[in-house]
Amino acid sequence: MTADQQKLNAQENREKADDFEIFEPPKKVEYLTAKQLAQVLQISESTIHKLRRAGKIPAVMLTARLIRFNLKEVKHALRPTHASNHQSHDPAPAAEPSPQLSLFDDENGNVWSVADNQ
């Protein structure tokens, strides 16, 4: 093989390498236990399980007793969807905000906390 052929082959190999996308492994998704999720959200572990059974938050059932939660998906599920509408339905602001964590809305635009539903 001559020097010119070697240079040509090297150039072709570089061009082929540019055609391939660099493989990046998928980002690792971290799953939490109910206890860990309860600590992050500052609510009780039993509330986590109540929300899961009610279908309010997504969960991964590995077995009947082994359950994991994706924090990003749970936060998305708990995010209020009609945040701007609540203020327009409320004619007067409340004297003092509720210390309870508001988790979901009903069809009338009322904000409910977990403690309100018990």
Buried (B, 14 or more C-beta within 10 A) or exposed (E): EEEEEEEEEEEEEEEEEEEEEEEEEEEEEEBBBBEBBBEEBEBEBEBBBBBBEEEBBEBEEEEEEEBBBBBEBBEEBBEEEEEEEBEEEEEEEEEEEEEEEBBBBEEEEEBEBBEEEE
